[in-house]
Amino acid sequence: MSRILVTGAAGGVGTLLRPRLARPGRTLRLLDVVPLEPAAGEESVRASVTDLPALVEACRDVDAVVHLGGISVEAPWAQILDVNINGTYTVFEAARRAGVPRVVFASSNHAVGYRTPAEYPLTADAPPLPDTYYGVSKAAGEALGALYHHRYGLDVICLRILTCFPEPPNPRALSTWLSPDDCGRLVEACLTVPRPGYRIAYGVSANTRGGWVSLAEARALGYEPADDAEVFAAKLVAEHGEPAPDDPVFAHLGGPFTASELDADHL
């Protein structure tokens, strides 16, 4: 693919993906509300994902959209509705109007965050069970993706990404980590797989302590993880202690997103 629009390119995952999606002959068109300094092979667009005319223009001559833009944590409903839900609609609609054939949507495990260990490994056909307004926005984005595939013929892949950081930030992430390199491999697979139709897949590395979600759907797209969070286990356990199996963060896939601190009255 010669030109790819990446929304939310200044965010954490966008920053990690930029060098990992770079290819000879490929242009990354980076879109965010904050200014970006494009590197070789990059273009920069300063705009909000809620701005439909700007998104239609940004989608011109684009082969695929990687939609990462939005609020990445829990927030009051009005903010989630505006940026995450309306913004995701705007991206799909702009892609349709501009004739972009494929959208890769960064969904989240929080779309199914109230699923419990008794249901592991979760597969892509697990119905939504969001843990937050943020999780609701990801479930809504998956539904929009299904609509735009079945009504308009867009290829849409929704990636339920777990914990994507340079290193796992805590012992729980030894099970949920998606390494930056594996994230690049997964998104590249989504961009290059022939005629995917509409798909949902989980984004996670091949962690020794994994098994919470299925990798079958991602592997069917051509993804093969190469990294394992276990290389960070000794460091994390020395710092935090061995995680207790009855710790509430292990009770649901959404972990701390299910805690009472994120109840609406606290937002």
Sequence and secondary structure as in RCSB ss.txt:
>XXXX:A:sequence
MSRILVTGAAGGVGTLLRPRLARPGRTLRLLDVVPLEPAAGEESVRASVTDLPALVEACRDVDAVVHLGGISVEA
PWAQILDVNINGTYTVFEAARRAGVPRVVFASSNHAVGYRTPAEYPLTADAPPLPDTYYGVSKAAGEALGALYHH
RYGLDVICLRILTCFPEPPNPRALSTWLSPDDCGRLVEACLTVPRPGYRIAYGVSANTRGGWVSLAEARALGYEP
ADDAEVFAAKLVAEHGEPAPDDPVFAHLGGPFTASELDADHL
>XXXX:A:secstr
  EEEEETTTSHHHHHHHHHH  TT EEEEEESS     TTEEEEE  TT HHHHHHHTTT SEEEE  S  S  
 HHHIIIIIIIHHHHHHHHHHHHT  EEEEEEEGGGGTT  GGG SB TTS    SSHHHHHHHHHHHHHHHHHH
HH  EEEEEEE B SSS  STTHHHHB  HHHHHHHHHHHHHSS   EEEEEE    TT  SB  HHHHHTT   
   GGGGHHHHHHHH S  TT GGGSSTTGGGGSGGGSGGG 
